[in-house]
Amino acid sequence: MRAAVYRRFGSADVVSVEEIPTPKPGPEEVLIRVLASTVSAADHRARSHDIPKGLGLLAGVGLGFFQPRRRVLGMDAAGVVEAVGEKITRFTPGDEVIAMLGAKFGGHAEFARIGRDGPITAKPANLGFAESVALVFGGITARAFLNRTDIHPGTRVLVNGASGAVGTAAVQLATDLGAHVTAVCAARNAGLVTALGADRVIDYESSDFTTEPDTYDVIMDCVGNASFDRVQQLITPGGALLAVITDLNGLLRAKSRTRTSGKLVSASGVDCRTEDLRFLVGLAEQGGLRPVIDRSYDLSEIVAAHRFVDAGHKRGSVVLRIAGPA
């Protein structure tokens, strides 16, 4: 099969399309013929080893220290079930699915495997494969963090980094729950996040939201520059900081800050669940969650796709078309 492979850490140029063996599903695995994946910020960090401060050792355990442990990136996939193991009863060949491969990666290839207990479900009936896969990485991450606190009609939520894959999903999911959403992003993306449901937009290039008098029940940081020390005065009593991206200091001090402040500081990783994928699919089919795609690339254009993501200004998702129309 064709796959985008990297054998050392570095710039986008370390990735190339190669022929590698096609995986075979084990007894409890599903083999997906991948039609679309995304090139995410997580792929950028894994490939470049651009890791938040202090987390190099921890990241090395999962990604590798001197060379990649897993040579095919891609944390999500949309496609058609090619084959199933003998113990799989929930899927049959021909089923159209989406899956979150997570830290095992593997989506940037013509075929990918996932265990039967992994997050995989039928894709939205009203969306194509490219649109469907654009919901997965950002949607499952945003939902996992938002579920850690109580969001209801009238809750004031600020999403820092509202125009990225996680941010655009967070704006929509919070809006669906009835929250009043403030989006922090560049001015050029104000129209996008407003269309997704944001009630107010702060242009980070001209204003620093941390110096404004407004307070919020929940701050969701998708950028990594809104530490608890920097934003704690903006969080209402009993509120929450959801740190999607943080450094070692933020990770280690999250529990103690929660105890001493009475405000939830959540910085742990995402537990990817099938039930969350199903929720996203249902919401998408009802029109409450729409994919945001900045650009799409063919697998042969993988280097250009990585370069675009490396620039750090993508809106929503960058889709990678693996084979044929997606």
Secondary structure, 3 states (H helix, E strand, C coil): CEEEEECCCCCHHHEEEEECCCCCCCCCEEEEEEEEEECCHHHHHHHHCCCCCCCHHHHHHHHCCCCCCCCECCCEEEEEEEEECCCCCCCCCCCEEEEECHHHCCCCECEEEEECCCCEEECCCCCCHHHHHCCHHHHHHHHHHHCCCCCCCCCEEEEECCCEHHHHHHHHHHHHCCCEEEEEECHHHHHHHHHCCCCEEEECCCCCHHHCCCCEEEEEECCCCCCHHHHHHHEEEEEEEEECCCCHHHHHCHHHHHHHHCCEEECCCCCCCHHHHHHHHHHHHCCCCCCCEEEEEEHHHHHHHHHHHHCCCCCEEEEEECCCCC
